[in-house]
Amino acid sequence: MRVLIAAVAAMAVPCGATQLTPETSRAFDHYTGLVEKQLSTGPNLGTGARADAKSAAHRGETVVVDAKIADVPVPGGLIHDWLGVLFIPGASMASVQAVMTDYDAYKHIYQPDVTDSKLLSRDGDRFRVFLRLYKHEFMTLIYDSEYDVRYNSPAPDRMEIVSRSTRISQSGEDHGFLWRLNTYWRFEQADGGVYAQCRAVSLSRGIPFGFGWLRGFLQKFPRESMVDTLEATRRAALAKR
């Protein structure tokens, strides 16, 4: 869950409140539509990643890449798209699913960036989830967020999860550092374990005039947080074997 806010946390400087506009929201929806089309037509793992992502993950590497697929105009905003792949040796699909559906435990699995978590409701393979997110980077950021999460198992050795934010509210003044977030997980059981792929697409405000140096942080923090998220998931899945 660290990746949920880290993609834009580096922009956490007091540069004034701002509001998400319908035009900016529509641009995000257009982009995520392109991502979902790519995921639905591409290979199960590695879409948007480097060619050897799966073999590198099996060797023990946590692969993380910038997965931006199109230069979609986003009036007043920025889209961040990162993808990571790792291998969980000895894990089963059942142990991974047990971790991913245990939303009440996210505040322990993904601490300190998730300080509270709960399952709001469940209808079969559809979940409504609450997460309170915390990040301190230049300033303290606290977000109350809710997600619509859907699970799909296209085969016994595969699982897909699509999580879409339905509400993100920053405590205090909204600086626009996290407006929207979609997360796409894919799992595949093979080679004596489970491959896990996470793709996080988030929306933030644009970079204010005079703050162009922040682009460097937008490359550093999302990658580090994606690594932390995947590796925390691996530790939790191994603990449930």
C-alpha positions in Angstrom: 0.0 0.0 0.0 3.0 2.3 0.2 2.7 2.9 -3.5 -0.8 4.3 -3.1 0.6 7.7 -2.0 4.3 7.6 -2.7 3.9 8.3 -6.4 3.0 11.9 -5.5 4.3 12.3 -2.0 7.4 14.0 -3.2 5.2 17.0 -4.2 4.2 17.5 -0.6 5.2 21.1 -0.3 2.9 23.9 0.9 2.0 25.3 -2.6 -1.6 26.1 -2.0 -4.9 24.2 -2.1 -6.3 23.1 -5.4 -9.4 21.2 -6.7 -9.8 18.3 -9.0 -11.6 19.4 -12.1 -13.9 17.3 -14.3 -11.4 17.7 -17.2 -8.6 16.4 -15.1 -10.6 13.4 -13.9 -11.7 12.6 -17.4 -8.1 12.5 -18.6 -7.3 10.0 -15.8 -10.2 7.8 -16.8 -9.0 7.9 -20.4 -5.5 6.9 -19.5 -6.6 4.1 -17.2 -8.8 2.8 -20.0 -5.7 2.5 -22.1 -3.9 0.7 -19.3 -6.8 -1.7 -18.8 -6.9 -2.4 -22.5 -3.2 -3.1 -22.6 -3.5 -5.5 -19.6 -6.4 -7.3 -21.1 -4.6 -8.0 -24.4 -1.0 -8.4 -23.2 0.7 -11.3 -21.4 -0.3 -12.2 -17.9 2.9 -10.8 -16.5 5.4 -8.2 -17.6 3.0 -5.8 -19.5 4.8 -2.5 -19.4 7.9 -4.0 -17.7 11.2 -5.0 -19.2 11.4 -8.1 -21.4 13.2 -10.2 -18.8 11.0 -9.2 -15.8 9.8 -12.7 -15.0 13.1 -14.4 -15.2 14.8 -11.6 -13.2 12.1 -11.9 -10.5 12.6 -15.6 -10.3 16.3 -14.9 -9.7 15.3 -12.9 -6.6 15.2 -9.4 -8.1 12.4 -7.0 -7.4 11.8 -5.4 -10.8 10.3 -1.9 -10.9 9.8 0.2 -14.0 8.1 3.4 -15.2 5.2 1.9 -17.2 3.9 5.1 -18.8 2.3 4.1 -22.1 1.0 7.3 -23.6 1.5 11.0 -23.4 -2.1 11.8 -22.6 -2.8 15.5 -22.0 -3.9 16.0 -18.4 -5.1 19.6 -17.8 -4.0 20.7 -14.3 -2.7 17.3 -13.4 0.0 14.6 -13.6 -0.4 10.8 -14.1 2.1 8.5 -12.5 2.3 4.9 -13.7 4.7 2.4 -12.1 4.9 -1.4 -12.4 6.7 -4.0 -10.2 7.2 -7.7 -10.4 8.7 -10.2 -7.9 8.6 -13.9 -7.1 7.4 -15.4 -3.8 9.2 -18.8 -3.5 7.2 -21.6 -1.9 4.0 -19.6 -1.8 0.6 -20.9 -3.0 -2.2 -19.0 -4.6 -4.3 -19.7 -1.5 -1.7 -18.0 0.8 -1.5 -15.0 -1.5 -5.2 -14.6 -1.7 -5.4 -14.9 2.1 -3.1 -11.9 2.4 -4.7 -9.7 -0.2 -8.3 -10.2 1.1 -7.3 -9.6 4.8 -8.0 -5.9 4.6 -8.2 -5.4 8.4 -4.6 -6.5 8.5 -3.2 -4.0 6.0 -2.5 -1.6 8.8 0.0 -4.1 10.1 1.3 -5.5 6.8 2.0 -2.1 5.1 2.8 0.0 8.1 3.8 2.8 8.6 2.2 4.1 5.4 -1.2 2.5 6.2 -2.2 3.5 9.7 -5.8 2.2 9.6 -7.6 -0.3 7.4 -11.0 -2.1 7.3 -13.3 -4.1 5.1 -16.5 -2.0 4.6 -18.5 -4.6 2.7 -18.2 -7.7 0.6 -20.4 -9.1 -2.2 -18.8 -12.3 -3.5 -15.5 -11.3 -5.3 -16.2 -7.5 -4.9 -14.9 -5.6 -1.8 -15.3 -2.1 -0.5 -12.3 -1.1 1.5 -11.2 1.8 3.7 -7.5 2.8 4.1 -6.0 5.6 6.1 -2.7 6.6 4.5 0.1 8.5 6.1 3.2 10.0 4.6 5.7 12.5 5.9 7.7 14.2 3.1 8.3 17.9 3.5 5.0 17.9 5.4 2.7 15.4 7.0 0.0 14.0 4.7 -3.0 12.0 5.9 -5.6 10.6 3.5 -8.9 8.8 4.2 -9.5 6.7 1.1 -12.0 4.1 -0.1 -11.7 1.6 -2.9 -13.9 -0.6 -5.0 -11.9 -3.9 -5.4 -12.7 -6.8 -7.7 -11.1 -10.2 -7.8 -11.0 -12.6 -10.8 -9.5 -16.0 -11.2 -9.3 -16.7 -15.0 -7.5 -20.0 -14.2 -6.7 -22.1 -11.1 -3.1 -20.8 -11.2 -3.9 -17.2 -11.8 -5.5 -14.3 -9.9 -6.3 -10.7 -10.9 -7.3 -7.8 -8.7 -8.5 -4.4 -9.9 -8.7 -1.7 -7.2 -10.2 1.7 -8.0 -10.4 4.6 -5.6 -13.9 5.9 -5.0 -13.0 8.6 -2.4 -9.7 10.2 -1.4 -9.8 13.0 1.2 -6.8 14.7 2.5 -6.9 15.7 6.2 -6.9 19.5 6.4 -6.3 21.5 3.2 -6.3 19.6 0.0 -3.0 20.2 -1.8 -3.8 17.9 -4.7 -1.0 15.5 -4.1 -3.2 12.4 -4.4 -6.6 12.7 -6.3 -7.2 9.3 -7.8 -5.6 5.8 -7.8 -6.1 2.6 -9.6 -4.0 -0.5 -8.7 -3.8 -3.6 -10.9 -2.5 -6.8 -9.3 -1.7 -10.1 -11.2 -0.5 -13.3 -9.7 0.6 -16.5 -11.4 1.6 -19.8 -9.6 4.5 -21.4 -11.4 8.1 -22.5 -10.9 7.6 -23.5 -7.3 6.0 -20.3 -6.1 3.9 -17.3 -7.1 4.8 -14.4 -9.3 3.3 -11.1 -8.2 2.9 -8.0 -10.4 1.6 -4.7 -9.2 0.8 -1.7 -11.4 -0.2 1.6 -9.7 -1.7 4.5 -11.7 -2.2 7.7 -9.7 -3.3 11.2 -10.4 -1.9 14.4 -8.7 -2.0 18.1 -9.4 0.4 19.5 -11.9 3.8 20.8 -10.8 3.4 24.5 -9.8 5.5 27.1 -11.7 9.0 27.2 -10.2 8.9 23.7 -8.8 10.2 21.8 -11.8 13.0 20.2 -9.6 10.3 18.0 -8.1 10.3 15.8 -11.2 13.4 14.1 -9.8 11.5 13.1 -6.6 8.6 11.8 -8.7 11.1 9.2 -10.1 12.7 8.3 -6.9 10.0 7.9 -4.3 7.4 5.8 -6.4 10.1 3.2 -7.3 11.3 2.9 -3.7 7.7 2.6 -2.4 6.7 0.0 -5.1 9.7 -2.1 -3.9 8.5 -1.8 -0.3 4.9 -2.7 -1.2 5.8 -5.8 -3.1 8.3 -7.0 -0.5 5.8 -6.5 2.3 3.3 -8.6 0.3 5.9 -11.3 -0.1 6.7 -11.4 3.6 3.0 -11.7 4.5 2.4 -14.4 1.9 5.4 -16.5 3.2 4.1 -16.2 6.7 0.8 -17.8 5.7 2.3 -20.8 4.0 
